Amino acid sequence: MKILLMHYSAPPIIGGVENVLGHHARLMSAAGHSVRILAARGEQPSGSIEFLRIPLADSLHPDVLAAKRELDAGHVPPGFYTLTGRLTDSVRAAAKGADILIAHNICSLNMNLALTEAIHRVYREKGFPRLVLWHHDLAWTTPRYQPELYPGLPWDLLRNDWPGAIHVAISELRRRELSELSGIRPETIHVIPNGIPTRQFLKLEPQTIRIADQLGLLRAAPLLILPVRITPRKNLELALSTLACLRDVFPYAGLLITGPLGAHNPDNKKYFEELLKLRRVLGLESFAHFLAEQEAAAPPDAVMADLYRLSDALFLPSREEGFGIPLLEAGLSHRPIFCADLPALRELGNETVS
């Protein structure tokens, strides 16, 4: 499909909506769609994403600001409809041949009501792309904008239903506000939360990304990490039983045991087989993960640091420990620690033990 993404400005301009729009553009392009960004300020992205500059779409254009001063006082200035006409021509030309136009906040805020009016004029014309109104903010429900709003057009465009348009809200709160404001049935408003590119944000190693994808670690909530070798003194059966109980409250809870089989006891293989059987009996095959099943060797330090960042807590139910390096690793990773009450671990925890 040919998709148009529209806002007053676009990356590298800094802003929450600009950031989301940029991520959407990259994801849609990576999925094989033809993507064009329509904005007044911004730059041509790298790759195949196009950028079309529409100067009058700017919330800070001098003509737009002059009109806004009058509109904020409750007056529709004589030049407003001339400005709207120029924007109507620009929007119509930019939308030619596209399948979808996604307008971010343009029909929710009073930053450029001439642009809002222009889109409203053309969106039901024959051949115009399907319109998606993406609501990050709502002027009519926000106290700081309300003194600038008045009954009637063009202000009512920000609180009326747009028949035939698809409405998207970024949260359940926004969906409820939009429904109460406009009378649109809430079940017809789609909720699509904002997100961040986890892999890039955390600077994950390629091996970490592969492990996380194979095991579905990013879906686990919470994810407990148990960075130990597979040997009976680590009490891994308690970890499995604990996960089974935890899932009664948190159905997406997960457990990651990162170590290989203990290297010095031939009985460790039998112990591992018993753990796999217990995992199967408890129905945890998709939730309790032994990295030894995926990786031939223990993960390197950089990958272990990543796995700590992906986890929500360290769980260490050992029967005996002489020191407890995982506690240091978890501390450096700012992760809470749930561990057995052993003297060596209490010594490491010092006054922070509870």
C-alpha positions in Angstrom: 0.0 0.0 0.0 1.0 3.6 -0.4 0.7 5.2 3.1 0.9 8.9 3.9 1.8 10.0 7.4 1.0 13.6 8.3 1.8 16.0 11.1 2.9 19.6 11.5 6.6 18.5 11.7 8.5 15.3 11.5 11.9 13.9 12.5 14.6 15.1 13.2 12.3 17.7 14.9 12.1 16.6 18.5 8.7 15.7 19.9 6.6 12.8 21.1 4.3 12.7 18.1 7.3 13.2 15.7 9.1 10.3 17.4 6.1 8.0 17.0 5.5 9.0 13.4 9.2 8.3 12.6 8.9 4.8 14.1 5.7 4.1 12.2 7.3 5.2 9.0 10.3 2.9 9.4 8.1 -0.1 10.5 5.7 0.4 7.6 8.5 0.7 5.1 10.2 -2.4 6.5 6.9 -4.3 6.1 7.0 -3.5 2.3 4.7 -0.5 2.1 5.5 2.7 0.2 5.6 5.5 2.8 5.6 9.2 2.4 5.8 11.7 5.3 3.8 15.0 4.8 5.0 17.8 7.1 6.2 21.4 7.1 9.3 20.9 9.1 11.6 17.8 9.0 14.1 16.1 6.7 14.2 13.4 4.2 14.8 10.1 6.1 17.3 7.6 4.9 16.2 4.7 2.9 13.1 4.5 0.8 10.8 6.7 2.9 9.8 9.9 1.1 9.4 13.3 2.6 7.1 16.0 1.1 7.3 19.5 2.6 4.0 21.4 2.8 5.0 24.8 4.3 1.5 25.9 5.3 1.0 22.7 7.3 3.4 24.2 9.9 1.9 25.2 13.3 4.5 28.0 13.4 4.0 29.4 9.8 3.5 33.2 10.1 0.1 33.0 8.3 -1.0 30.2 10.5 0.0 32.0 13.7 -1.8 35.2 12.6 -5.0 33.2 12.0 -4.6 31.4 15.3 -4.4 34.6 17.3 -7.8 35.6 15.9 -9.2 32.1 16.3 -8.0 31.9 19.9 -10.0 35.0 20.6 -13.1 33.5 19.1 -13.0 35.2 15.7 -12.7 33.6 12.3 -10.4 36.0 10.4 -11.2 36.9 6.8 -8.1 35.2 5.5 -8.8 31.9 7.2 -10.7 30.4 4.3 -8.1 31.7 1.8 -5.5 29.8 3.9 -7.8 26.8 4.0 -8.2 26.8 0.3 -4.4 26.9 -0.3 -4.0 24.0 2.1 -6.9 22.1 0.5 -5.1 22.2 -2.8 -1.8 21.0 -1.2 -3.5 18.1 0.7 -5.4 17.0 -2.4 -2.3 17.0 -4.6 -0.2 15.2 -1.9 -2.8 12.5 -1.4 -3.2 11.7 -5.1 -2.6 7.9 -5.7 -2.3 7.1 -2.0 -4.3 4.3 -0.2 -4.2 5.6 3.4 -3.6 9.0 5.0 -2.8 8.9 8.7 -3.2 12.3 10.3 -1.4 12.6 13.7 -3.1 15.0 16.0 -4.1 17.4 13.2 -7.8 16.8 13.8 -7.4 16.7 17.5 -5.6 20.0 18.3 -6.1 23.6 17.3 -2.5 24.2 16.2 -3.5 24.7 12.6 -7.3 24.7 12.2 -6.9 25.7 8.5 -5.2 22.3 7.9 -7.9 20.6 9.9 -10.6 22.3 7.8 -8.7 21.4 4.6 -8.6 17.7 5.4 -12.2 17.8 6.3 -13.1 19.3 3.0 -11.4 16.7 0.9 -11.4 13.4 2.8 -14.7 12.2 1.4 -13.9 13.1 -2.2 -13.8 10.3 -4.7 -10.3 8.9 -5.0 -9.1 10.4 -1.7 -7.3 7.8 0.5 -8.9 6.2 3.5 -8.4 8.7 6.4 -7.1 7.5 9.8 -7.3 10.1 12.6 -4.6 9.3 15.2 -5.4 11.0 18.4 -2.5 11.6 20.8 -4.0 14.6 22.5 -7.5 16.1 22.6 -7.8 19.9 22.8 -11.4 19.9 24.0 -10.6 17.7 27.0 -7.3 19.5 27.9 -7.7 22.5 30.3 -4.8 24.5 28.8 -6.4 24.5 25.3 -10.1 25.0 26.3 -9.9 28.9 26.6 -8.9 28.9 22.9 -12.0 26.8 21.8 -15.5 28.0 21.0 -18.8 26.5 19.8 -19.1 26.3 16.0 -16.8 25.8 13.1 -13.9 25.3 12.8 -13.4 24.5 16.5 -16.1 21.8 16.4 -14.1 19.8 13.9 -11.9 18.8 16.9 -14.8 17.2 18.7 -17.2 16.0 16.0 -17.3 12.5 14.5 -15.8 12.4 11.0 -18.1 9.8 9.2 -16.1 7.2 7.4 -12.8 8.0 9.1 -11.0 5.5 11.3 -10.2 6.7 14.8 -7.1 5.6 16.7 -6.4 6.5 20.3 -3.1 5.9 22.0 -4.6 4.7 25.3 -7.8 3.6 26.9 -8.0 7.0 28.6 -7.9 8.8 25.2 -10.5 6.3 23.8 -12.9 7.1 26.7 -12.3 10.8 26.4 -12.9 10.8 22.6 -16.0 8.7 22.9 -17.5 11.0 25.6 -16.5 14.1 23.6 -17.7 13.1 20.2 -20.4 10.5 20.8 -18.4 7.9 18.8 -19.1 4.4 20.2 -15.9 3.3 22.1 -15.8 -0.1 20.5 -15.3 1.6 17.1 -12.2 3.5 18.3 -9.0 1.5 18.0 -6.4 1.7 20.8 -2.8 1.4 19.7 -0.3 2.3 22.4 2.9 4.0 21.6 6.1 2.0 21.9 9.8 2.1 21.7 12.3 0.0 19.6 13.5 -2.2 22.5 16.4 -3.7 20.7 17.9 -0.4 19.7 17.1 1.3 23.0 18.8 -1.4 25.0 21.7 -1.8 22.4 21.2 -5.6 22.5 23.9 -7.9 21.2 22.9 -9.9 18.1 23.0 -13.2 20.1 20.7 -11.6 22.7 18.2 -10.6 20.0 18.3 -14.2 18.6 17.7 -15.7 22.1 15.0 -13.3 22.9 13.2 -13.9 19.7 13.5 -17.7 19.9 12.2 -17.8 23.5 9.8 -15.0 23.4 11.5 -13.2 26.3 10.1 -9.8 25.4 6.6 -11.1 26.0 7.3 -12.4 29.5 5.9 -10.3 32.3 7.6 -10.6 34.7 10.7 -12.4 33.6 12.8 -14.0 36.3 16.5 -14.7 35.6 18.4 -17.6 37.2 22.0 -17.4 36.0 23.4 -20.6 37.4 24.6 -24.0 36.2 22.2 -26.9 36.1 23.1 -28.8 39.3 21.0 -30.0 42.2 22.4 -27.6 44.8 20.9 -24.7 42.8 17.4 -26.0 43.7 16.0 -25.4 40.2 12.9 -27.5 40.9 11.8 -24.8 43.4 12.2 -22.2 40.7 9.9 -24.2 38.4 7.3 -24.7 41.1 7.5 -21.0 42.0 6.9 -20.0 38.4 3.9 -22.3 38.2 2.4 -20.5 41.3 3.4 -17.1 39.9 1.5 -17.7 36.7 -1.8 -18.1 38.7 -1.5 -14.3 39.2 0.7 -13.3 36.2 -0.1 -15.6 33.3 2.8 -14.3 31.2 5.4 -14.8 33.8 8.6 -16.4 32.6 11.8 -18.0 33.9 15.2 -18.0 32.2 17.9 -20.4 33.5 21.1 -19.3 31.7 23.8 -21.8 32.7 24.9 -25.1 31.1 24.9 -28.5 33.0 27.4 -28.6 35.9 30.7 -29.7 34.6 31.9 -32.0 37.3 29.1 -34.4 38.3 27.8 -37.0 35.8 24.5 -37.0 37.7 23.7 -33.5 36.5 22.4 -35.0 33.2 19.9 -37.1 35.1 18.9 -34.0 37.2 18.4 -32.0 34.0 16.1 -34.7 32.6 14.1 -34.6 35.9 13.7 -30.9 35.5 12.5 -31.2 32.0 9.9 -33.7 33.1 8.8 -31.4 36.0 8.5 -28.6 33.5 6.3 -30.7 31.3 4.1 -31.8 34.2 3.7 -28.2 35.3 2.8 -27.1 31.8 5.7 -24.7 31.7 7.3 -25.6 28.3 6.5 -22.2 26.9 7.4 -20.2 30.0 10.5 -21.8 31.7 13.5 -21.7 29.5 16.9 -23.5 29.8 19.4 -21.7 27.7 21.3 -25.0 27.6 18.7 -26.3 25.2 19.4 -23.4 22.8 23.1 -22.6 23.1 26.1 -24.9 23.0 28.1 -22.7 25.3 27.4 -20.3 28.2 26.6 -16.8 27.0 29.4 -14.3 27.0 29.4 -11.4 29.5 27.9 -8.9 27.1 24.9 -11.2 26.4 24.5 -11.9 30.2 24.4 -8.1 30.8 21.6 -7.9 28.2 19.7 -10.7 29.7 19.7 -9.0 33.1 18.3 -5.9 31.4 15.6 -7.9 29.8 14.6 -9.5 33.1 12.5 -8.1 35.9 14.2 -9.8 38.9 16.9 -12.2 39.9 15.6 -15.4 41.5 18.2 -17.5 43.3 16.7 -20.4 45.4 20.1 -22.2 46.0 20.5 -24.7 48.8 24.0 -23.6 49.4 26.3 -20.8 48.2 29.8 -19.7 49.2 29.5 -16.3 47.6 26.9 -15.3 45.1 28.1 -13.4 42.0 24.6 -13.2 40.5 23.7 -10.8 43.4 26.5 -8.4 42.3 25.4 -8.7 38.7 21.7 -8.0 39.6 22.8 -5.1 41.7 24.7 -3.5 38.9 21.7 -4.1 36.6 19.4 -2.4 39.2 17.2 -5.5 39.4 15.5 -6.7 42.6 16.8 -9.9 44.1 14.7 -12.8 45.5 17.1 -15.4 47.0 17.4 -18.1 49.6 18.3 -17.0 53.1 21.9 -18.2 53.1 24.7 -16.7 55.2 26.9 -15.8 52.2 24.0 -14.1 50.5 23.1 -12.2 53.6 26.7 -11.0 53.9 26.5 -9.6 50.3 23.2 -8.0 50.9 24.4 -6.3 54.1 21.7 -3.9 55.5 19.6 -4.1 52.3 18.4 -7.7 53.2 14.7 -7.9 54.2 
